[in-house]
Amino acid sequence: MRLAHLILIHDNPLSAERLVKRLIYPDTDIYIHLDKKCDISDYIHLQSLQNVFFIKTRTAITWATYSMVAATLACFEEIIKANVTYSHINLLSGRDYPLKDAATIQNFLFANADKTFMAYRHIYNEWPEPISRFNLYSFGDYKFPLRFKIQALFNKFLPAKKLPYGLEPYGRSQWFTITPQCAKYVVDYMKKHAPVRRFFRMTWGVDELVFQTVLMNSPLKDNIVNDHLRFIKFEKGGTSPLIITMEDADTLISSGKFYARKFNATIDSEILKFLDKQAGFEPI
């Protein structure tokens, strides 16, 4: 059994390299999806590192649009087709960093190989803030002229959008640690259910909604643990995570989580050095 890390990277080659090197460990493979808008020459040297692979199908990702979901699904499909027995596919951004040593994380995941770790809340009962995302049309993933004017007309004159097939809406963080079984289920489901795919393509901030909705309406829902194993710091009412610094060091260590986001070494590199030291990691 092995562990797969999938890193979605769109900027900052030095941060990406630091994260990849920190993740290298026996029985671990690291897959990199590099945003199609990026120059791969700044990153391709990472391919020479142990068990590091670049995803062949690259997607140009636009924040909060279905392109993020499409990229993730394509990556899952490519990893599954590699025909390697993985306990999990661990989805990370290039601005994430581990809080614990690789052995601790891997041992835990291998011991829970049947569980997907994903934060979720029922939209109407527990997390009503994104209700408008389900109701309103968003054409940010489309490229036709005047799409935002047409979007405004749709939202003014058409009835609210409605999830197909009576699906119950769920959502939360787009970052999670998923079993290959659950990943394959979502890939296959989205291929076979075009109305669901069309609905979510017209949804803003959809990357926080698709995977939870599909899986919590699936036969695999009892395998979902409502914990994404991550520490993420938000300002109240904010939509983007705050940068983690040394001021957060004690909170990170006491959180019990495996990963955190997001970091920026140009703002505070000491926190990354601190986390390396806590994990007994010597930078490569």
Beta strands, then each sheet from edge to edge (+ up, - down):
strand 1: 2-9
strand 2: 28-34
strand 3: 52-54
strand 4: 86-93
strand 5: 96-98
strand 6: 116-117
strand 7: 121-122
strand 8: 170-171
strand 9: 177-178
strand 10: 224-225
strand 11: 230-232
strand 12: 259-261
sheet 1: 3+ 2+ 1+ 4+ 9-
sheet 2: 5+ 12- 11-
sheet 3: 6+ 10+
sheet 4: 7+ 8-
end
